[in-house]
Amino acid sequence: MDRNTEEILVDMDQIAFNMLKHGDGEIVLLETYCNEGIAIIEINNPGKRNAISGKMMSDFRNCITKLESWKQGKAVIILGRGQNFCSGGDLDFVKNHPTQKGGLYFSTLMRDILKRLEQLPLFSVALVHGATLGGGTEVAVACDYILVSEDVKFAFVQGKLGIITAWGAATRLTKAIGTKKALDLLLTSRILTAQECLDIGLASGIVTEENKLEDCLEWTRRRTRHSCNVTRAFKLAVSQSNLFDESLRNELELFLPLWGCPENREALSKNIKHVNGHK
Ligand SMILES: CC[C@H](C(=O)O)C(=O)SCCNC(=O)CCNC(=O)[C@H](O)C(C)(C)COP(=O)(O)OP(=O)(O)OC[C@H]1O[C@@H](n2cnc3c(N)ncnc32)[C@H](O)[C@@H]1OP(=O)(O)O
């Protein structure tokens, strides 16, 4: 990688600032359910089927920065307003910035954002519906879970545009569903239905089109029943489990502070019987 590229790669603040002037739309953090430890990130660019513009990348980065300092967070749901989740990166930016530098700007910021999303000490759920294409699929597979609405049309269309995934989805998809299935989706760019997303192992559940958020919240609440500390420690233990020995050490370091904590002592005092009717 030449020196100029290395310089660009280093200054993420500068890239985020430069991208602010590209495109419209917004990505906002909704605090409606924060009292339950659940945040929502909403993608909203109605004129472009929620395509992610440069300005929206900066918005997204600001949302992640806020979540990184939210100590009561257990989960974050990412969803799209209107008729679909996200139609990918803003093609107007792509068309107007054909240079290597344009490609570097378009990919570097989002790769950093999605990496930071993965590293949050709270689990993420992509609630995808309607057309979820290109970069929209890349945002989804960067989340811990994907819930699909019955009307989803999920496709890695990058190959049809003469490029490959710009924001890391080839790597994440392979980790999620295995080499053969990942390569097949990337090489065919075929559109997956909700059932196919479930069958191939991409989606963890199917929600109804008309009640998708309520269904998603109910699904998420079933996974936020433990204390905040436990929820966050399990997320970190699992997400950092790529190196086995290091992961075991990491799991111990996450376990020890919880031993004897107030939640631990309170739960022990209840003598909880975990299986109904078990003798
Ligand atoms: C750099 C790669 C990156 C990555 O994967 O990492 C990418 O994501 S590249 C982008 C990949 N996405 C696409 O190619 C999607 C192209 N759009 C469509 O297939 C359709 O628009 C669809 C299925 C999203 C919606 O179809 P529908 O018939 O419902 O609506 P329209 O096609 O009339 O779209 C309405 C309006 O939105 C504009 N639009 C849609 N998607 C994008 C986009 N990704 N970037 C910019 N603009 C987009 C479309 O042009 C229409 O605008 P209008 O001015 O009304 O013609």
The ligand as a MOL file (V3000), in Angstrom:
LIG
                    3D

  0  0  0     0  0            999 V3000
M  V30 BEGIN CTAB
M  V30 COUNTS 56 58 0 0 0
M  V30 BEGIN ATOM
M  V30 1 C -19.5780 0.0340 -3.4000 0
M  V30 2 C -20.2790 -1.2050 -3.1740 0
M  V30 3 C -21.2900 -1.0880 -2.1090 0
M  V30 4 C -21.0940 -2.3310 -1.3030 0
M  V30 5 O -21.7960 -3.3060 -1.5460 0
M  V30 6 O -20.2240 -2.3210 -0.4410 0
M  V30 7 C -22.7170 -0.9500 -2.6150 0
M  V30 8 O -23.6520 -1.1290 -1.8800 0
M  V30 9 S -23.0310 -0.4800 -4.2440 0
M  V30 10 C -24.8250 -0.2590 -4.3390 0
M  V30 11 C -25.5280 -1.5540 -4.4520 0
M  V30 12 N -26.9530 -1.3040 -4.5510 0
M  V30 13 C -27.6210 -1.2190 -5.7160 0
M  V30 14 O -27.0680 -1.4190 -6.7670 0
M  V30 15 C -29.1070 -0.9270 -5.6120 0
M  V30 16 C -29.6430 -0.2970 -6.8880 0
M  V30 17 N -31.0570 0.0250 -6.7390 0
M  V30 18 C -32.0320 -0.8810 -6.9630 0
M  V30 19 O -31.8030 -2.0400 -7.2540 0
M  V30 20 C -33.4500 -0.3910 -6.7870 0
M  V30 21 O -33.4200 1.0170 -6.7320 0
M  V30 22 C -34.1120 -0.9070 -5.4900 0
M  V30 23 C -34.3830 -2.3910 -5.6220 0
M  V30 24 C -33.2590 -0.6310 -4.3030 0
M  V30 25 C -35.4520 -0.1550 -5.3070 0
M  V30 26 O -36.2240 -0.2960 -6.4800 0
M  V30 27 P -37.5950 0.4910 -6.5940 0
M  V30 28 O -38.1680 0.1630 -7.9270 0
M  V30 29 O -38.4050 0.2850 -5.3850 0
M  V30 30 O -37.1940 2.0230 -6.5580 0
M  V30 31 P -36.2830 2.8380 -7.6110 0
M  V30 32 O -35.3550 1.9240 -8.3240 0
M  V30 33 O -37.1640 3.7210 -8.4190 0
M  V30 34 O -35.4210 3.7310 -6.6140 0
M  V30 35 C -35.9680 4.8890 -6.0290 0
M  V30 36 C -34.8730 5.9290 -6.0850 0
M  V30 37 O -33.7960 5.5040 -5.2270 0
M  V30 38 C -32.5860 5.5150 -5.9620 0
M  V30 39 N -31.6820 4.5100 -5.4230 0
M  V30 40 C -31.9850 3.2410 -5.0820 0
M  V30 41 N -30.8940 2.6010 -4.6180 0
M  V30 42 C -29.8660 3.4990 -4.6540 0
M  V30 43 C -28.4870 3.4670 -4.3220 0
M  V30 44 N -27.8930 2.3670 -3.8070 0
M  V30 45 N -27.7400 4.5830 -4.5050 0
M  V30 46 C -28.3150 5.7140 -4.9930 0
M  V30 47 N -29.6160 5.8370 -5.3530 0
M  V30 48 C -30.3710 4.7270 -5.1700 0
M  V30 49 C -32.9990 5.2360 -7.3850 0
M  V30 50 O -31.9960 5.6520 -8.2370 0
M  V30 51 C -34.2740 6.0620 -7.4770 0
M  V30 52 O -33.9030 7.4190 -7.6280 0
M  V30 53 P -34.6340 8.3150 -8.7210 0
M  V30 54 O -33.9320 9.6160 -8.6750 0
M  V30 55 O -36.0710 8.3480 -8.2670 0
M  V30 56 O -34.4660 7.5760 -10.0360 0
M  V30 END ATOM
M  V30 BEGIN BOND
M  V30 1 1 1 2
M  V30 2 1 2 3
M  V30 3 1 3 4
M  V30 4 1 3 7
M  V30 5 2 4 5
M  V30 6 1 4 6
M  V30 7 2 7 8
M  V30 8 1 7 9
M  V30 9 1 9 10
M  V30 10 1 10 11
M  V30 11 1 11 12
M  V30 12 1 12 13
M  V30 13 2 13 14
M  V30 14 1 13 15
M  V30 15 1 15 16
M  V30 16 1 16 17
M  V30 17 1 17 18
M  V30 18 2 18 19
M  V30 19 1 18 20
M  V30 20 1 20 21
M  V30 21 1 20 22
M  V30 22 1 22 23
M  V30 23 1 22 24
M  V30 24 1 22 25
M  V30 25 1 25 26
M  V30 26 1 26 27
M  V30 27 2 27 28
M  V30 28 1 27 29
M  V30 29 1 27 30
M  V30 30 1 30 31
M  V30 31 2 31 32
M  V30 32 1 31 33
M  V30 33 1 31 34
M  V30 34 1 34 35
M  V30 35 1 35 36
M  V30 36 1 36 37
M  V30 37 1 36 51
M  V30 38 1 37 38
M  V30 39 1 38 39
M  V30 40 1 38 49
M  V30 41 1 39 40
M  V30 42 1 39 48
M  V30 43 2 40 41
M  V30 44 1 41 42
M  V30 45 1 42 43
M  V30 46 2 42 48
M  V30 47 1 43 44
M  V30 48 2 43 45
M  V30 49 1 45 46
M  V30 50 2 46 47
M  V30 51 1 47 48
M  V30 52 1 49 50
M  V30 53 1 49 51
M  V30 54 1 51 52
M  V30 55 1 52 53
M  V30 56 2 53 54
M  V30 57 1 53 55
M  V30 58 1 53 56
M  V30 END BOND
M  V30 END CTAB
M  END
